[in-house]
Amino acid sequence: MARIRTVKPEFWTSEQIMECSPITRLAFIGLWNFADDKGRMTASPKRIKAQLFPSDDFTAADIHGMIRELARNGLIRLYVVDDIEYLVITGWHHQVINRPQPSKIPGPPDEHSVNDHGSLSGGREGKGKERKGKDTNTAAAQPSPRAGRGGVEGGVEVEPDLPPGPGEGAHGGDPTDDRNPRPGPTGRPVERSPANDQPRRQDERGGGDAWNSREGYDTVERTCIGLLGDKAPADAVIGPMVALMRDGYDWDAEVSPMLLDLVRSQRRPIRTWKLLATMVRERVDAQRRDRVSQGTTATPLPAETGPLHEMTPGASFTEAVLRVYLANHRKDRSFWPPFLGPKPGEAGCRIPSHLLEREAA
């Protein structure tokens, strides 16, 4: 049930608010109307889109990005109870509520461990089994509102503590425009060298720890959502997908083909990145065992990516990824994400002709 809420004059000059893009500020105010009297609500991008922007051309992925932006700036906290993701508005005490109603939404499993970044802090002891890399924040005892992700606590898995790297703004990327970080090519995760903003070579990454950064997390999230479109899970915990890259799984040859095959073949949507990453890991590991049993190398040769091709504005893909889309389309003619533009054979199709000929051969 929607409720009347108040906006105080101090809202507009709050540093946390000014860190957000204008549309995210509007979305934040809109959340107040639909949160209960404890400031809690279900963190469902599709539902929030229907509530806040019913006639606007936003997607669930756009709303998901707004939710993450609010969480990064400490304006909301995200948590999971019984596999359902919720949010709570952090400054809810500013709302004066007459005759408040009891909340029907569960609070965070351990409210004292939820930090201002919107995830559970890795600096406290939790009820669950801790993940490696939980204590990557050196100031865990005094978590910053701009940092703090990590571990498994209260039954909830969250991303590790990721303070901004040298020269990064609040969201990573260009410190002069931290609300609009530069994305890598949509078709694959690309780490960028701070010196020249060019994609890092494999030998520059310094091992799996190179992905354990805010930029690494945001890059993987943008890439996965760009690859899967509206079939991407709506939850905000992208850490399990980052772990695949950190553990050396090849994006072009192993991860992206398996992601597309999984979302195409499942009758029901896969709701969390954790479940999707687990399924990818299990199936890729099985493929590797099969290759070893056949006397070949466990991991495939690096995929020949080819140049980037822009399919629709803002959506560019390598040829390796486009070949995966074409292979899945050949298996199921109804499978063709809208961000790729017209289907093969339709007027305006932007798939390179040599790829279409190769698939038809």
N, C-alpha and C positions, 0 to 999 in steps of 0.2 A: 504494500500500500504506500503510495507516494505521500510525502509529508512536507509541510512548509518549514523551511530553514532560513537562517539569517546569514548575511555576509557582512562582516565588520569592515570598516575602512582600512584597517591595518592589513587586510588580506592582500591588497593590491601592491603594497610595498614590501611584502615579505620576501626575503632572499630566496627561500625555497620555492615560492611561487614564481618569482622572476626567472628561476632556472628552467622552468617548463615552457614549452611552446604555447602559443595562445590557445590553440584548440584543446591542448591537454588541460590548461587552466579551466576552460569552459567545462570539459568533461569532469574535472574534479568537483566543481560546484554542483554539476548534475548528480554526481554520486550521493551528495548529501540528501537529495530529495528521496532517494530510493533506499538508503541505508536505514536500518532499524534504529531504535532509540539508544543502542549501544554503539552505533557507528559501524555496524557489521553488515555485510551482504555477501552473496555468492559472487565469486570472481569469474563469472561466465562472460567472455567477450561477446558472444552472440546475444545473450539476454541484455547486457548493458548497451549494446548497439541499438537494440529494439526500444529500450527505455529512453536513451538520451538522444539518439540521432535517427528516428524512425524514417525520415524522408530524405536523409543525406546519403551520399554515395560513399560511405565508409564500409570497409570489410571487417570481419572478425579479426583479421591480422592487424588492421589499423588500430582497433580498440585494444588488442593485446599489447601493441607498442605503447599506447598511452598508459595502460596499467603499469607496465614496466617502468616507464618514465616517472610516474608518480611514486613508485616504490623506490627507485634509485634516489629520489630527492627526499625520502623520508616522510612523504605525505600520507602514504598508506602502508600497511603491513600485510604481507601475504602469508597464508598458512594453509595447511591441509589437514583435514580431519576425515577419517574413513574414506579416503580417496576422493574427497570433494574439496576443491580449492575455494577459500574464502578470503575476503579482505576486511580490514578494520581501519578506519580513518584515525590517524594518530592524534590529531589535535581536537578530538571530539568534545573535550571539556569546555570548549568555547561556545558550544551550542547550549542555549538555555531551553530546557524541555519541561513543559508542564505535564504532570501525570505521566511520566515515562512508562512505557510498557515493557514487560520482561522480554528479553531476546529469545527467539526460537532458534537462533544460530549459535552453534558452539563457539566458545572463545578459543584462542590459541592454546595448544596443549600445555605450554608453559609460558604464560604471558610475560614473566620476568625475563625470559631468555630471548624475547623477540626484540631485535634492535630497530633503530630508526631507518634502516635501509630497506626494510620490508621482508627480511628473512631471518632465520634463527641464527644467533651468533655462535661462532665456533669456540668462543672463549669460555663456555660453561660446560659443566658435565651434564650430559643428557641421559635419557632412558634407553636410547637405542645404541647400536654399535657405531662407533665413530669411523668416518672415512679418513683415508690418508689425506694429508694436506689440510687438515682441519684448522691448524693453528698458523696459517700463512699470514695472518694479520699480527704484526708485532705489537700492536697496541690493543690486544684482545681484551685486556682488563678495563679499558676505557674506549669502547667502540665509538668510532666517528659516525655522524649521520650520513656521511658520504661513502662509508665502507662497512663491510660486515656481511659476509655470506659464508656458510660453510658447515659441513658435518651433517650428521643425522641426529636429531634431537626430538624427543617427544614423539617419535614415530614419523617424523617429517624429514625428508631428504632435501637439502638446499645446497646452493652453490658455495664454493669456498670463498673465504674473505679475499676480496680483490680491491685493494686500494688503488687509486689512479696511478699509472706509471709516470715517469718523468716527462714533463711537458704536456701531460694530458689535462683536459678540462674535466668537468664533473662527470661527463658521459664518455670520456675517452676521445681519441681523435684530435682534431684541430683545436688547440687551446683558445684560438680566437673565435671559434664558433662551436662551442661544446654542445649546443642543442641539435646540431646537424652533423654528426660524425660522418666522415667519408666512407661510404660502403665499398667493399671489395666487389669484384665481379660476382654477379648473383649466382652464377653457375657452380662455383666451388669456393670453399673457404680460402682466403688469401691473407696471410700475415704480411704486414708492411714494415719495412725497415724505417726506424725513426729518422735516420739520417737523410733519406731522399724520398720517403713515401712510396717506394717501389716494393712490389711483392718480394718477400724474402725467398731465397733459394732454399732447398731442403737442407743444405749443409750449413745455412746460417741460423737455423732455428734453435740450435743448442739443445736438442732433445725434446722430450715431451713437455718439459716445464714451460716451453715457449707459449703453449696454449693457455697456461694458467695466469691469464691477465684479463683485465676488463675488456681490452680490445679483442682478445681471442674469443671471449664469450660472446660479445656482441656480433663479431664476424660470423661465428658458427650459427648463431640464432638467425641473423639476416639470411644466410645462405640456405639454411634448412627451410625457412618459411618461403623463400623465393623458389626453392625446388618443389615444394609440396603444395604451395598455394593454400586454398581453403581446406585442403585435407590435412594440413599441419595441426598437431595437437594445440589446444588453446592454453595450456598451462604455461607458467612463466619459468619453470625450473629446467633450464637448458643444459645444466651441468652434465647429465649422463651422455649427451651427444658430444660435448667437449671431450669427455673422457675417451671416446672412441678415437678422436684425432690425437689426443695425448698418448694413447697406447699404440699408435703407429698403424691404424687401419687406413688404407688408401681410399681417399674420397672418391676419385673418378672410377677406379677399378672395382672397389668393394662396397663402399658405404652408399653412394648415391644410387647405384642400380638396385641394391637391396631395399633402400627406403621406398623407391617408387614401386617395386614389386610388392612390398608389404601393404602399402596403402591402397594399391589397386586390387589386391586379392582379398582383403578383409571385408566381410559383410558389414561389420560394425566399425565405426570410427575408433581409432586408437587414441585414447584420451590423454595420455601423458608421454612426455619425451622419455621418461625413465623406462616405461614399458617398451616403447619403440626401439630405444637404444639396446635394451636387453635382447629383443628379438633379432636385431641386426647383428649383434655380437655373436649370438648362438649360431645363426645361420652362416655367417662368414667363417666362424671357427670350424663349422662342419665342412664348408667348402675347402678350407685349408687342409683339413685332415684328408679329404678325398684326393687333393692334389698330391700330397705326400705319399699316399698309398699307391698312386699311379706313377710314382718315381719322378715327379716334377717338384719345383720349388713350392713351398707352402704359400708364399704370397705371389700374386701375379706380377708380371712386369709392369712398370709404370705405364699408365694409359697415355696414348698420344692425344693430347687435349685439343690441339688445333686452335685456330683463332676464335675470338669471341664474336658472337652474332647477336645483335639486338633484335629481339622478337616483338616486343611491345615496349613503349617508353619506360625506361628504368629497369627492364628485365633483359639482361644479356647472359648468354650461356655459351660454354665451350662446346666444341663439336662432340666431345666424349659424352657430355650430359645429353645433348640433343639426340645422339644415337640411342641412349637409354630410353628417352621418351618415345622415340620412333619404334623401338622394339616392343615396348609395352602397348603402344597403340596398335601394333600389328597383332598382338595377342587379344586385345579387347578394343574394338573400334570405337566404343563409347568413351574410352579413356583419352582425354585431351584437355589439359588444364587451359583455362581461358587466357592466362597470361602469355601463352605461346602464340596467340593470334589464331587465324584460320587454320583448320585441319589440313593435312596433306590431301591434295586433290581439289581443295576449295580455292576459289578466287582470292588472291591476296596472301596465300600461304608464303611465309618468309623463311621456311626451312631451305637451306642451300640445296640446289638441284643435285649436286654430286652426292649429298647424303641420301636424298630420296632414291637416286639411282642405285646406290649401294644397298639400301634396304630392300629394294625391289628385286635385286639380283639373287 
